[in-house]
Amino acid sequence: MIVAGEPSGDLHASHVAHRLKVLCPDITLFGMGGDQMEKAAVKLDFHIRDSAVMGFADVVTVLPMFLRKRAHLKQRIREERPDVLLLVDFAEFNMPLAKFAQKRGVSVVYYIPPKAWAWRAGRARKLAKWANIIAAIFPFEAEFYRNAGANAEFVGHPLVDFAQTPLTMHEARERLDLGGTGQTQDAPVIALLPGSRRSEIRHILPVMLEAAANVTKIYPNAQWILPLAPGLSRDLIAECQQELVDIEVPPIKIVEQLTYPAMRASTLLLVTSGTATLEAACLGTPMIILFRTSTLNWRIIRALSPLNRSGLPNLIAGHDIVPELLQTDLTPAALTELALDFLRNPERRETQQKALQAVYVQLGTAGAAERTAELVFRTAVSN
C-alpha cells in the first residue's frame, strides 16, 4: 500500500512503484496518489487532485474529507494487511496511518519523512516507534532520526535524478524563444516561480509582478518568464496581473512543462519557498526565496518552528546562502532592491552558485527511488 498526498509525493512514489514492478512483476500496489502513480500501475482508492492545501488554516476547510479518506485507508489496512505500507511525505495525514499500521503488525517504510529537524522535533521520536525504516533524503536527516531512536537510512534526494537539463543558458534561451543574438540574448532573464497552490499564487505573485514592473524601469530589456506549475491555469496568473490596475506589469512569458530549461535560462529566480528552491540548487541558478501566507498560518508556523530561515538550501547549508523575504518582509520595494542588487553584481551571483553547488553535493547520488524500492522489497519479503 502506497500513500502520497501531493503532486511531488505522487511523482516520487511513482518512481518507487516502477522499480518495485521491476523487482517483483506480480506485486500488487494500491493506495492514494495521483496521475503518476496510476501510470505506474498503482490502483488508487483516492486521487489527490483535491488534497493539495497550504497551511493550517487551509487544512481546517478540508479536514472532514481528509478524515473520511484516512478512515477508509485504515479499513483497507485492516482488511488487506499489506506486506508493507509505504508512506511518502504528507506528514499530517500519513503519521497517524503509520501508528495505526504498526499497532496491527503491518510494516511501515516512510520515504521523505517529516522535517522534524526543522520544526516539531517530537515527531521524530514518534516515527521512530511507528516506522520500521525511514528512508531519509538528507544525510543529516538520517542522523537526526537515528539519534531519535529510528532505523533510518540515507537513500539520497530524488531531485538528483531529474532536476537537470543538458541545455546551456544560451541553448535554454533559444529553446524558450527568449531572443536570438546581440543585446536581447545578453539581456537579464528573471523567472517567477510563485508556487504550485492557488493560495501561494494569491499571496506572492502580486508582489513579484510589482517588483518586475520596478526592475523593468531600470532594466527595460529584461525578460520575464513564469514556468506554470502543474494544476495551475493561465487564467489565475492573468487574474493577478489584472488586479494590479495602476501598475504597468511587463510582458510575462508563461511556459508549461519547461521548468528546468526556464531555470537554466535565467539570470535570477524569484521563487517561493519549497521544493523549487532545491530544484534551483540542483541547477545552480541564483535565487531569492520568498514566502507569505495568511496571518493565522504565519502565527502558527512561528509558534511551532524554532528556525529563523525557511528555504531548503539555507537549511541544508546551515546558514543563509540565499536571501529570504518572509511574510511582512516580502514587499515590492524589498524584492526590487534585492533583485537589482543581484542583477548589478555578477560576483554575488557567482558566490551563491558556489554555495549551491556545495548543497547539491549533500543530496547524494542518483538512484533514490531505486534504493527506496529495495528497502521496501526487503521489508516485504522478510515478513
Helices and strands as residue ranges (DSSP letters): E 2-4, H 7-23, E 30-33, H 35-39, E 43-47, G 48-50, H 55-80, E 84-88, H 91-103, E 107-111, H 122-130, E 133-136, H 139-147, E 152-154, H 159-162, H 169-175, H 183-186, E 189-193, H 198-218, E 223-228, H 234-243, E 252-256, H 259-265, E 268-272, H 275-283, E 287-291, H 295-304, H 312-317, E 324-326, G 327-329, H 332-344, H 346-361, H 368-381
